[in-house]
Amino acid sequence: MDFSSLLKTAPIAPDVLSQSLWMIIALPLLGAFICGVFGRKLGRANVNLIACSAVAGSFVLSVLAFWATSHAENGVPVSVVNTFGGSPARYALWNDLGTWFSAGDFRVNFGLLVDHLSGTLLLVITGVGFLIHLYSTSYMEHDDGYWRYFAYLNLFVAMMLTLVMADNLVLLFVGWEGVGMASYLLIGFWYTDAAKAWAGRKAFITNRIGDFAFLIGTFLLVLMVDAFVKQANDTDLQPVGSNVARYANGLEQRGPVTFQGLETLARAMPEASGVVKLDTPIKSGPLEGRTYGGALTVAMLLFLLGAAGKSAQLPLYVWLPDAMAGPTPVSALIHAATMVTAGVYLFSRMSFLLVLSPVAMATVAFVGASTALLAALIAFAQDDIKKVLAYSTVSQLGIMFMGVGMGVFWAAVFHLVTHAFFKACLFLGAGSVMHGNADETDIKKLGGLRKEMFWTWLTFFIATAAITGIIPLSGFFSKDAILHGVHHNHLHGLEWVSKVLYPVGVLIAVCTAFYMTRLYLLVFEGKRSPEARVPHAHESSWYMTLPLLILAVLSIGSAVYAGAWLPNTPQALMENFLSPVFQAANRIAGSANTVQLDTSKPTGGDYLFAWVWVALSGAVAAFLYLKFFPSQAGQPAPAPLRAVRRVVQNKFYVDELYEFLIIRPVKFLSFVLYRVVDSLLIDTVAVRGTAWVTARVGSALRYLQTGDAQAYAAVMALALLGGVIYAILKVF
């Protein structure tokens, strides 16, 4: 049996394995429960074993599930029946555990889906997650809250797995919220430090803004699906192999927000023979009078705001740099390898809807490009090693959003994977540097570590070369694939977008090479700083260096997926592997004529052009920080340059701008509502005022209650006399 046949023969039958998909989530969830409830009594060694074993078990199951998606018996690939009609989904496993909840006609099932996209993410989450768990056993060995830490870490992994395995938007949102909660707990892990606790709250509140937009976008899709079923006829769904009755039956069985149902709707929209098209007005419901295309664009923009919160894009990126307050392994897991890529995964999963709206695609691309460039510029002047890497993460995520926005979905996912490897290696390398230098984070107070921390230096160097874009490492190929797609893909009616974004993308790559070279040189090269906390650094234990070595190897080896190794297939290996997931989006883009997708490959000239710019930028950084600046030591920089550095170092005062425009007005409004409305009007006037008036009236009336029967009789007589006089006057 050759290697290709081996890959297509799963060791466990797909129909058997699909029934066990829930265990991939259950294992780390069980680990979180045991560590959180019994961890203090179990002891450090047992907690380490349980937490690592839970993620390792999930990794093994993920490998089996990933393998099973490529299973082909007698040449026929494993597939999932399309409940909504049409051809089955190939190379996928699916398990529907039944109705989760229902309300009226609205229904949501607990369905789990593993295909080539979610399977790839499963390997990244559990594989990199296990390495970070192993690293943490040494990094957190002296922390008293180790049991809480590993409980939170296991919980995060479980929630991230739920996010990527969900077959519908509601279950995905559960994982979406779950990782938000777990990140809040991990960022503010050292909650006795007010600054760290505040960083956790900042991340949590910022993400809630995006999550609200996610919910509204989901509600819009529900209304669109309902309107489509009422308005469409069989001619709309016939080209996709379905009809209205079958589609409605699928909605009744699985609900309106399953990805399979939404894909069927998206494929039906561009068909010329149908009644319902993108420019067709909706005839009933809350969206009456709006076109389907307009409603879809608004929904995609709302999902973009949700993704901006989770994936740290403009305008909600401000939480990620402050999230470095948590333990360094947390930064590697949450803010490099998994959670922050959730927005990229969301749009990749819903690529079939996104390609129906060129406006939404252009907006996604521009938001990504703006975020990437802004974060790269801020990284130039940061001196905290984790802050530089944090802004680097924001910038790299922006590049992924550029790829998604321009329809290069496979390249965005490829860069997601390679970024997970080299950025996790960089963050863990930063943790190793801190561990060996008395927790020093200022890169200007380090220096000369290459000779004292060999393994940390070697792995950090490889990861730096990968993110910078040095051939033949993975980061070069994944980043260049995105830039090539941005350059050659064109949005209908917005053809100028690619012409604007491509040079911006090249500039971002140049900036990345500069600030990462600066970071590497200041930490590992030159002489040790006289301001260092300790005279000599020490290398970390193998629990910390082994994950670094594995991640460095993956940063190199994953470049193989950029090659066209399959016979008679010009596509890159990763593009070919993900083609079953993105073929629907490609077909829809062609039939709807919304995106012109280029299928050409980068040439040697393209590679040379990209590499030359990166190499020049790195060379300039090396000259400045190895020759020029050391020769100018003791001489003040020109005033204009100091002013520019101060602005950049203060992150262009974006946080201060938000403080002035948003936070202070909200606080003032809250103060007014509290002092005027709540305290004065409600508490004083309405509540206490009513009691005061009642008491005063009672005090006045008590003088009339004398208990004297003669006085009461006199009052009654006077009242009777008054009544008689009134009656006489009325009569006459």
N, C-alpha and C positions, 0 to 999 in steps of 0.2 A: 504494500500500500504506500503510494507516494504521499508527500506532505500535504498537497492540496486535498487529496481524498480524506486524509486524517482530519483535517479541519472541518470537513463536511460530514463527519461521522461523530455525533455527540456520544459521550460515554453513558449518558442517561437519556432515555427517550424523552423528546420534548413534551409529549402529552403528560408524562409522569412528572417532569420537572416543573411544568407550569402550575401544577397543584401545590407546589411548595414555594412559590415566589414570595408569599407573605413572610416566610421565615427569614428572608434577607433583611426585612425591616425588624422582625420580632427579636432577633438575636441582640443587636445593640440596644434595643428598647429594654429587653430583659436585663442586660448588663447595667444600664442606667438605673433601673429599679433596685437591683441588688447593691450596687455601689452607693446609691443615695440613701437607702434605708438601713442597710446593715454594714456599710463600709467602715464606719468608725470602729466597730467591734471586730471586723474581719482582719484588720491590720493592713499595713502598706503593701506587703508582698502579695497578699491574696487579692487586694483591690487591683493591683497592677496586672495580675494574671487574668482576672475575670474581665477587666475592661479590654485588654489586648486580645484575649481569646474570643470575645464577642465579635469584635470587628474582623478578626482573622477568619472566623467561621462565616461571617457575612461575605468576606472576600472570596472564599472558596465557592460558596453558592453563586456568587456573581459571575465567577469564571465559568462555572458550569452553565449558567443561564446564557451568558454571552456566547459560549461555544454552541449551545443548542440553537441559537438564532440562525446559525449558518448550516444547520443540519439539512441534508438533502438526501432523501431516500429514493433510490432509482432515478436520480437527477431532478426530483421534484422538491423544491425547497419547502421548509416548514412554513405554514401560513395561518392566518387568523380569519375566520369567516366575517364578512362585512354584514353586520346586522342591518344596516341601512340600505343594502342593495349594492350591486356592482361587484367587481372582482375582489377577491380576498387580499388582505395585506400580507405580502410575502416577507420572509425572514423575521418573523415576530412570534413571541409567546404572549399569551393573554390568559388571565384568570379573573373571572367575574365572581366575587364572593356574595353577590346578591344585593338586594336593596339596602342602602345605608339609611336613607330617610326620604320621605316624600311629603309633599304638601299640595293638595289639589292635583293639578295636572303635572306639577313639577316633581321630578324624581331624580335622585342621584344614587348610583350604584358604587360599591367599593370594588373598583376594577383596577387591576395591575397589568401594565403593559411593558414588555421588554423587547425592543427592536435594536437595530444597529446603533441608533442614536442614544437611547436610554441605556443600552448595554455598555456603550463606551463610557458614559458618565458613571455607571455603577463601578466599573473597574477603577476609575480615577478616584471616586469618593472612598471606596473601601481600601484600595491599595495605598494611596497616599495617606489616607486616614490611619491605617495600621502603622505605617512608618512614623507618623507623628505621635501616635500613642506610645510606640516603643521609645521614641526620643524623649517623650515626656516623663517616662519612668525614671530617667536620670535627672532631667532638668528640674522636676518638681520634688526631688527626693528629700528636700529639707523643709518643704511646705507643710504646715499642719493641716491645711484644708485639702489634702490630696484626694480624699474620698469624694468630696464635692466636685473637685475638678474633673475627675474621671467620669463621674455620673453625668455632668454637663456635657462632656466631650462625647460620650456614648449617645446621649439624647440628641445632640446635634447631628451626629451621623445618621441616626434613625430617621430624623425629620428630613434630612437632605435626600435620603433614599426614597422616602415617601413622595417627595416633590418630583423626582425624576421618573418614578415608576407609575405615577398616577395616569389613568387613561381618561381623565376628565378634569376640567378646570377647578371644580370645587375641591376634589381631593388634593389636587396640586396646591391649592390655596392653603389647605391644612398644613402641608409640608412647608409652604412659603412662610406661614405665620410661625410654624414650629422652629424653623431655623432662626427667625427673628427673635423669638423668645430665648432660645439657647445662646445666641450671640450676645444678647443683653446680659445673661447670667455670666458668660465667660469674659466679656469685656470688663464688666464690673466685678470680676471675681475677688479682687482685693478691695472689697467694699468699705473697709475701715479707712481707706484713703479717699477723702472727699473728691479729689480730682478724678480718680479712677471710677468712682461711683457715678460722677457726673457724666463721664464719657459713655458709660453704659446707657444712661438715660437719654443722652443726646442721640445715640444710635437708634434706640427704641422709638423715640418720638419721631425722628426724621423718617424712619421706615413706615410709621403708621400713616403718614401723608400719602406715600406711594401706595400703600395697601388699600387705602380707601378708594383711590383711583382704579386699582385692580378690580375691586368689587363692582364699581359702577360700570366698568367695561364689560364685566361678566354679565351683568343685568342687561346691558344693551344687546349682547349677543343672544341672550334668551328671548328678548322681545323680537329680534330679527328672525330667529328660527320660527317662533310662533307665527309671525306675520307671513313668512315664506310658505309654511304649510297651508295656511288659509288661502293664500293668493295664487300659488303655483298650481299647475296641472301636470299631467303625465309627460307632456312634451318637454318640460324643463328637466326632468330627471331621467328621461329615456336615454339620452346620450351617455349617461354614467351607469347605465344598467339597472335602473331602479324605477320606481313610480311613487306617486304621492301616498298610496295606501301602505306600501312597504316602508317608506321613510317614516310615516306617522307611527307605524307599528314599532319601528326601531326606537323612536322617541319614547313611546310608551314603555318599552322594555328597559331602556338604559338612560333616558333623560336627554335634555337638549344641549348639554355642555360637554359631551364626550368628543374627543378629538376625531374619532371616526365619523361621527355625524356631521361635525363642522366641516370636515374635509369633503364629504359628499355634497354639502351645500355649496362650498366654494367651487367645486368642479362644475356644478350645474349653472352657476351664475353667468359665465362668459358665453354660454352656448347661444348661437344666433337664433335657433329655432324655438327657444323657450319664451314663455310669457314674462317671466321675471328676469330682469337683467340689472346691472349695476345702476343704470340711470332710471330704473322703474320706481315710481313713487309708491310708498307703502300705503295700503288702502285702509288698514284698521289698526287699532291699538294706540298706545301712547306715542308711537313714532309716526302716526298718520301724516301724510304729506311730505315726509322726508324720503329721500331716495335711499335705496339699499347701499349704494356706494358711499354716500355721505355718512350714513349711520355707521358703516364699517370703518371708515376713516377715523371718525370720532372714537370708536371703540379701540382701534389700534393706538391712537394717541394717548388714550387713558392707560392702556397697558404699558405704553412707553413711560409714562409717569411712574407707574408701579415698578417697572424695571429700573428706572432711574434711582429709586430709593434703594432697592435691593442690590443693584450693581454699581452704585456710587457714580451716577452720571449727573450732569447739570440738570436741574439746579439743586439736587439732593445729594451731592457727593461729599458734603462737608463732614459727615459722620465718620468716614472711613479713616482719615489720618488720626483722629482722636481715639479710634478704636485700638490703636497700638498700646493703650493703657493696660490691656490684658496681658497675660503671659505670652511670651514670644511664640510658643507652639500654636497658640490660639490664632495668632496672626497668620501663621503658615496654613492652617486648616481652613479657617473661615474666610479670611480675606485674601487668599491667594489661589486656593485649589478648588473651593466648592461654592460657598454661599454667594459670593459676589458674582459668580458666573451664572446665577439662576436666571437673570434677565436675558442673557444670550441664549440659554436653553429654552426659555419661554418662547422667544420669537422664532427660534429654529423649529420648535415643535409646532408652532402655528404659522409656519412659512407659507402654507397654502392660502391663508387669509391675508397675510401681509402683502403678497405680490399683487393682490387685487387693488391696492391703493398706492400709486406712485407718490402721492403727497405724504402719506405716512412713512414710506420708505425713505424719502428724501429727508424728512424730519429726523428719523432715527439716525441716518448717516451724519447729518449736520450736528446733532447733539453729541454723537460719538466723537466726531472730529474736534469739535470745540472743547469737549472735556479732555480729550487726549492731549491737545496742545496746551491748554491751561495747566493741567497737572504736570506736564513735562517741564514747563517753564518754572513752576513753583519748586520742582525737585532740584533745580539748579542751585538754589541758595540754602537748602536745608542741611543742617549739620548733624541732626539725629539720624543714626543709621536706619532705624525703623521707619522714621518719617520719610526718608528718601525712598525706601522700598514701598511704602504705602502710596505715595503719589505716583510711583512707577506702576503700581497695580491699577490705580485709577486710569492712568494713561493707556495701559495695555488693554483694559476693558473698553476704552473708547475706540481703540483700533478694531476690536471685535464687533462693536456696534456699527462701525463703518462698513465692515464686511456684510453684516446682516442687512443693513439698510440698502446696500447696493446689490443684494441678491447673491452674494458669494457665501452661501450658508455653510457649505462644507469646509471652506477655508476658515471661517469664524470658529467652527467647532474644532478644527485642527489646531488653531492657535490657542483655543481654550485648553486643549489637552497638553500641548507643549508648555504653555504658560504655567499650568498646574505643576509640572515637573521642575522647571528652572526657578519659578518664583518660590515654591515651597523650599527648594534647596537654598535659595538666597535668604529667606526668613529664618530657616533653621540654622544656616551659617551665621546669621547675625546673632541668633541666640547663643551659638557656640562662642562667638567672639565676646559677647557680654559675660558669659559664664567663665571664660578664662581671663577676664580683665576686670573683675570686681564690679560687674554690671555697668561698666562704662558704655554710654551710647553716643557720645560726641565723637564724630569721626576725626576731628582735629586733635583729639587727645589720645589717639591710638598710634598707628603707624608701625611699620617694621614687623608685622605679624607673620609674614611669609616664612621666616626662619624659625619662629617659635610655635606656630600652629600649622604644621604641614598639611594635614588632611583637611582641615577647615579651609586653608588657603587654596588647595588644589580644587576642591569642589566648588568653592565660591568663584574661583577664576573661570571654571567651565560654565557655571550658570550665568556669570556676567557676560561671557562671550556669546552664550546662547541668546540672552535677551537683547544684547546689543545687535546681533544679526551678523555673526561671523560664519562664513562658510567653513565646514559643512555641517554646522550644528542645527538643531531643529528649529530654533527661533527664527533663523534667516528664512527658511523655506515657508513656514507658516505665515510669517508677516508679509513676505513677498507675494504669496498667493493672494492675500487680501488686497494688497496694493495693486496687483495686476488686475484683479476683478474690478476694483474701484475705477481703474483707468479705462477699462474696455467695456464694462456694462453701462447701459444707458436706460434711464427712466423715461417713459413716454411723456412728451411735453415738457420734460425737465432735463433735456440732454446736457445742459450746461453744468449740471451738478457734478458729473464725473470730472469735468475739466477743472473745476474749482477744488474738489476734494483730493485729487491725486497729488498735486504739489504740496498740499497741507500734510498729507500722509508721509511724503518724503521728508518734510521738515520735522515731523514728529519722530521719525526714525533717526534723523540726525541728532535731535535733542536727546533721545534715549541713549545713543552711543556716548554723548558727551557726559551726561550726569552719572551714568553707570561707570564709566571709566574714572571719573573723578572720585566716586565712592570707593572703587577698588584700590586706586592708587593711595588715597589718604589712609586707608585702613591697613593695607598689606605691604606697601612698598615704602621706600625711604627709611628714615631713622625713627626710632621710637620717640614719641612726644615727651618732652620733659614734664608735661602736666599729667601724664598717665597716673592712674590711681595706684597701680602696682608696677614695680620695676620690670618684671618679666611676666609674660602671659604663659598659661599652661594649656595643653591640648585637652579636649573633652574626652569622656569615656567612650567606649565603643558603642554603647547604647545610643549615643548622639552622633558619632561619626559614621556608623554603618548606614543609617538612613540617608545621610548626606551623600555617601558614595553611590548608593542605589539611585537616588534622584539625579545625581550627576550623570550616571550611565544612561538613564532614561532620557535626559536632556540631549544626549548625543544620539542614542539609538532610535528615538522616535522620528528622527529625520527620514528614516527609511520609508515612512508612509507618504512622503512627498514624491517618491519615484514612481514611474509607470512600469511596474515590474510584471504586470499580467500580460500574457501573450495576446496580440491583436487588440489591445486596449490602450488607447493613448492617454487615458485618464490617470491621474495620480492615484495611488493605492487607497488613500483616505477618501478621495472623491468617489471612487468606484464603490468603496465599502458603504458609504452613506447614501449612494444613489437611490436605493429603494425607499429611503425616507423622504428624500427631496425631489423625487421624480414627479410627484403630484404638483408641487410648486412650480417646477420647470414647465410642465405641460400647461398649467393654468396661465403662467406668464406669457407663454406663446399664443394660446388661444384668445386670451383677453387683450393681448398686445399692450401690456402695461410695462413690461421690462424686456429690453433686448439683452439677452444673456449671451455673453461671448464664451466660446468653448476653446479658444486658443490657449496655448501654454506659454509661460515665460521663456524667452530665448536666452542664449548665452549673453547677448548684449544687455538684456534687461537685468540679468543677475549681476553683470559687471557694473552697470550704472548704479544699482542699489548698493553694492558692496563698496564701491569707490567712495560714495558719500559717507557711508558709515565709517569706513577706515579713516577718512580725512578728519571727521569729527573726533574720533578717538585719538588720532594723532595730535590734534590741537589741544585736547584735554591733557594728554601726556606732556606736551611741551609746557603748557601753562603751570601744571602742578608739580612737575619734576625739575623744571629749569627756571622759568620766568618768575613765578611767585616766590620760590625760595631765595632767588637773587635779590628780590625786592623786600625781603624781610626787614621790618622795622620802619619802613617808609609808608606813610599813609597813602591810601588810594585817593585818586581825584574825587572831589566832592560829588560831581554828577554820578560817578560809578557807585559811590557809597549810598547815594539816595536811591538809585535803581535797586541795589542789593537789598536795602532796607524794605522797599516796597515788595520785592519778590519774597524775601524772607518772611514777611508778614502776610504771605499768601494773597497778595493784592487786596488785602483788607476785605475779603469777601465775607468772613465771619462777622467783622464789625459792621459791614453793610447790612447783613441779615439782622444783626442786633438792632440797628437803627430803624430799618424799614419794617421789620416784622415783629421781632421779639418785644421791643419796647412798646409799640402801639398795642400789641396784644396784652401785655402786662398792664398798661394804662387802662385799657378797656375793662380788663378783669378787676382792676382797682375800683373803677367807677361802678361797675356792676355790684361789687361787694359792698362798698361804702354807701353808695346812694340807693341802689335798688334793694339789695339784700338787708343791710344793716338799718338804713333809714326808713325806706318805704315799707318793706315787709316786716322786719322785726320791730321797729319803733312805731310806725304809724299803723300798720295793719294789725299786728299781733298785740304789742304792748299798748297801742293806742286804743284798740277796742276794749281791752281790759281796763284801761284808765277811765274811759268814758263810762263804762258800765259801773265802775266803782264810784265815780263822782255822782252819777245819777242815783245810784243806790243810797249814797250818803245824803243826798237832798231829799229823797222820798221818805227816808226813815223818820223825818220830823213830822210827816203826816200820819205816821203809824203810832198814835199816842196810847191806844188801848182804852180811851175814854168813850163809853157808849153814848153819852150825851153829845159829845163833839161829833161823833159819827152821825147821830140822828140829825144834828143841826146841818151838817153838810148835805145829807140826803134831802132834807127839807128845802134847803136852798137850791139844790139841783132840780128837785121837782118843781119848785116855783119858777126856776128859769125855763124849764121845759114847757110849762103852761103858758108863760108869757110868749115864748117863741111860737107856740101853736096859734095863739090868738093873733099875733102879728101876721102869720102866714094866711090865716083865714080872712082877715080884714084888709 
